[in-house]
Amino acid sequence: DNLNGIQVSDRIGLRSARVNLVGVSDDLNKVLYTDLLRWTEGDASALTRLATDRNAAIIGDSLSTALDLRVGDTLLVKGIGNDHELKLTIVAVGARIPGFSRYFSRTSSEANGSGVLVNLETYRELQNDPALGSVDLTKDLMNKVFATTQPGVNNTTLLRSLRNTLSTQNGMTLVATSEQIITARATLEQSRVFIVLLTLLSMVTAIFGVLAVMYTAVMGRRVEIGMLKAIGAARAELRGIFIGEAVVTTLAAGLAGIIAGTLLGYAFVLSQRLQNDLPFKFAFDFNTAGIIIAMVVVAAVVGGTLATQPVIRQKAITILRER
């Protein structure tokens, strides 16, 4: 659960901010993607300590900067009611904590509205007004639950059952990482199909481009072709020479385009990810790149064949006379 607008300050109350207090009931290392955790100070062991230490607190980057607090410093938290304060020890400063990106993110420059993770029992105490009696330990506070599945569990069946119980009957929203991954992969597949279709259209233009370039090269080397034919060179050999040149030229251009496009794509996505404080992983679509290269080679072969055909089908004497 979380309390919104709770006032926190340094030990002497010189600097203060209004934050969202989040109570945690167990070790979050068991359910979070720990490789996505980013810490300005401290490490993931702070999450383990938080599950048992009622005096521990984890704050975000923005709050740490605004209140000038570091690991080991005291965070003064004002609870519900008059003269209701607790002194908590900061055990970590989180730059990014998955599942709580709303409160812990490098893009959150404002201390007000940031988050503070505390033990659930500490949360109960701060939520309870001492003037109204003791803390109700039976009160249900949960509004978000993180869970993992055991190996071998059918996620589809499990999610269907959970949605029937939680969403339909209790009005809770269920978000599954496996479904998000499937959706992302489907989107990537659609993008791949779109890229391949664009490449097919580009290949038609490429054939005419290769045809024009190679035809100019063939016409400029008519004498060489005529002399080679005069000494017994076969049509297939002559055609193969020019097709080889076309393949090398277009393949080099295609690879240069793929490399340049990949680098620009990485630069764009990396910049976007850094601005939104999202994780980034280098990847390359070898399947799509392979299809593009294959199409480039086909365009070179077709263009080279069409460009050489008008000359090499003539007799050597005819070629040499027309030079």
Helices and strands as residue ranges (DSSP letters): E 2-9, E 16-24, G 28-30, G 34-36, E 38-41, H 45-50, E 56-60, H 61-67, E 74-78, E 85-96, E 115-119, H 120-127, G 130-132, H 155-162, I 163-168, H 169-170, H 177-220, H 222-230, H 235-275, H 286-312, H 316-321
